[in-house]
Amino acid sequence: MPDSMVALKAAPVDTSAAEAFETYLVPTIFGPWSEMLVDLADPKPGEALLDVGCGTGAAVRYAARRLGRKVSYAAIDLNPGMIAYAGTLDRAGRIDWRRGDVTAMPFADGAFDAIVGNQLLQFLPDRAAALAEMTRVLKDSGRAVFNVYCRLDLCPGHCAVARALEKHDVDPAGILNPYSFGDPAALGDALQAAGFRDVSVVRRTMESRFASAAAFVAALAAGGPSARHALEQLDADGLRQVVDAVSQTLSDYVDADGVRIVTASNVALVRR
């Protein structure tokens, strides 16, 4: 058959990591944080909301459930698996899902009244370019809300996992990376340099519940975008020892309802 007659099918997108993230970490940690950001952004009827670095779209899906067709919604993420899976969760088809780079977004100048970004800024290779692009697509006087984890010791559950990995000679970089931009002054400076105004950075904490420390580690191993690779380096015995160490470290956070996992973020509210 001539080449021109052959229909080349694109390889299927692997959504397994996105599904695990949605199953284990969105209901417990990322979902509640996303809802907080949307509530702070406070989209109004007739406005347009953008979820940047959306993952499986927890923030924009929450907004769509809360406000329905009163608001228009878009979401963008570089990871094809995240975007592909997020689209399957948008059964009403209300959200404009885009796979793309936040440093070159396919949106018009001033297209949005509000932007939310949940745990995105610390992962950007070119943070200045991405923030400049966000100012471009935000309307004059539009607002944006971002959160970035504080330093690791203020998130004791994740800190316990990182320290346990270090004791087993496993590079904990996957655990540490989300906490690499934890200085609130540096966050505020970066936002001001990008042209945002009325910059306010406050620390917020969130408590999540897991059945046990073992369940928390298992959730990170299955669905943690940053932690997964580090935990996969352990054999069964090493993983058991890490779970035991984390359980001991978090013993003061255990009660009848399981283990409390505390996360702390610097939350930035800005205007264009």
Backbone hydrogen bonds, N-H to C=O, Kabsch-Sander energy under -0.5 kcal/mol:
donor,donor_aa,acceptor,acceptor_aa,energy
5,M,2,P,-1.8
6,V,3,D,-1.4
7,A,5,M,-0.6
8,L,6,V,-0.8
9,K,7,A,-0.7
15,T,13,V,-0.7
19,E,15,T,-2.7
20,A,16,S,-2.2
21,F,17,A,-2.5
22,E,18,A,-2.6
23,T,19,E,-2.2
24,Y,20,A,-2.8
25,L,21,F,-2.0
26,V,21,F,-1.6
29,I,25,L,-2.4
30,F,25,L,-2.2
31,G,26,V,-2.4
33,W,29,I,-1.7
34,S,30,F,-2.4
35,E,31,G,-2.5
36,M,32,P,-1.9
37,L,33,W,-2.0
38,V,34,S,-2.2
39,D,35,E,-2.4
40,L,36,M,-2.2
41,A,37,L,-2.4
42,D,38,V,-2.2
46,G,70,K,-3.9
47,E,44,K,-2.2
49,L,72,S,-2.7
50,L,114,A,-2.3
51,D,74,A,-2.1
52,V,50,L,-0.7
52,V,116,V,-2.5
53,G,76,I,-1.3
54,C,51,D,-0.6
54,C,76,I,-2.0
57,G,54,C,-2.5
58,A,54,C,-0.6
61,R,57,G,-2.7
62,Y,58,A,-1.8
63,A,59,A,-2.3
64,A,60,V,-2.2
65,R,61,R,-2.2
66,R,62,Y,-2.3
67,L,63,A,-2.7
68,G,64,A,-1.9
70,K,67,L,-1.8
71,V,68,G,-1.0
72,S,47,E,-2.5
73,Y,94,R,-0.7
74,A,49,L,-2.0
75,A,96,D,-2.4
76,I,51,D,-2.2
77,D,98,R,-1.7
83,I,79,N,-2.0
84,A,80,P,-2.5
85,Y,81,G,-2.2
86,A,82,M,-2.7
87,G,83,I,-2.1
88,T,84,A,-0.8
88,T,85,Y,-0.7
89,L,85,Y,-0.8
89,L,86,A,-1.1
90,D,86,A,-0.7
90,D,87,G,-0.7
91,R,89,L,-1.3
93,G,90,D,-1.5
96,D,73,Y,-2.0
97,W,95,I,-1.0
98,R,75,A,-2.6
100,G,77,D,-1.4
100,G,98,R,-0.7
104,A,101,D,-1.8
107,F,105,M,-1.4
110,G,136,R,-2.6
111,A,108,A,-1.3
112,F,137,V,-2.5
113,D,48,A,-2.0
114,A,48,A,-1.7
115,I,143,R,-1.7
116,V,50,L,-2.4
117,G,145,V,-2.0
119,Q,117,G,-0.7
119,Q,147,N,-1.5
120,L,147,N,-0.6
123,F,120,L,-2.1
124,L,121,L,-1.0
127,R,124,L,-0.6
130,A,126,D,-2.0
131,L,127,R,-2.7
132,A,128,A,-2.2
133,E,129,A,-1.9
134,M,130,A,-1.9
135,T,131,L,-2.2
136,R,132,A,-1.6
137,V,133,E,-1.8
138,L,134,M,-0.8
139,K,112,F,-3.2
142,G,139,K,-2.6
143,R,113,D,-2.1
144,A,270,V,-2.0
145,V,115,I,-2.4
146,F,268,A,-2.2
147,N,117,G,-1.9
148,V,266,N,-2.0
150,C,264,A,-2.8
154,L,151,R,-1.8
155,C,152,L,-2.4
157,G,262,V,-0.5
159,C,155,C,-2.3
160,A,156,P,-2.2
161,V,157,G,-1.6
162,A,158,H,-2.4
163,R,159,C,-2.5
164,A,160,A,-1.9
165,L,161,V,-2.2
166,E,162,A,-2.1
167,K,163,R,-1.6
168,H,164,A,-0.7
168,H,165,L,-1.0
169,D,166,E,-1.7
170,V,165,L,-2.4
171,D,169,D,-0.5
174,G,171,D,-0.5
175,I,172,P,-1.3
176,L,172,P,-2.5
177,N,173,A,-2.7
179,Y,176,L,-2.2
180,S,177,N,-1.8
182,G,179,Y,-0.7
187,L,183,D,-2.1
188,G,184,P,-2.5
189,D,185,A,-2.5
190,A,186,A,-2.3
191,L,187,L,-2.0
192,Q,188,G,-2.3
193,A,189,D,-2.6
194,A,190,A,-1.2
195,G,192,Q,-1.6
196,F,191,L,-1.9
197,R,271,R,-3.4
200,S,269,L,-2.3
202,V,267,V,-2.5
204,R,265,S,-2.8
206,M,263,T,-2.5
208,S,261,I,-2.5
210,F,259,V,-1.9
216,F,212,S,-1.8
217,V,213,A,-2.5
218,A,214,A,-2.4
219,A,215,A,-2.0
220,L,216,F,-2.0
221,A,217,V,-2.5
222,A,218,A,-2.0
223,G,219,A,-3.0
224,G,220,L,-1.8
228,R,224,G,-2.2
231,L,227,A,-2.2
232,E,228,R,-2.0
233,Q,229,H,-0.6
233,Q,230,A,-1.0
234,L,231,L,-1.4
239,L,235,D,-2.7
240,R,236,A,-2.0
241,Q,237,D,-2.2
242,V,238,G,-2.2
243,V,239,L,-2.6
244,D,240,R,-2.4
245,A,241,Q,-2.3
246,V,242,V,-2.8
247,S,243,V,-2.7
248,Q,244,D,-2.1
249,T,245,A,-2.4
250,L,246,V,-2.3
251,S,248,Q,-1.3
253,Y,250,L,-2.1
254,V,251,S,-1.3
255,D,258,G,-2.8
258,G,255,D,-1.8
259,V,210,F,-2.7
260,R,253,Y,-2.4
261,I,208,S,-3.1
261,I,259,V,-0.5
262,V,260,R,-0.7
263,T,206,M,-2.5
265,S,204,R,-2.9
266,N,148,V,-3.3
267,V,202,V,-3.7
267,V,265,S,-0.6
268,A,146,F,-3.1
268,A,266,N,-0.6
269,L,200,S,-2.8
270,V,144,A,-2.5
271,R,197,R,-2.7
272,R,142,G,-2.4
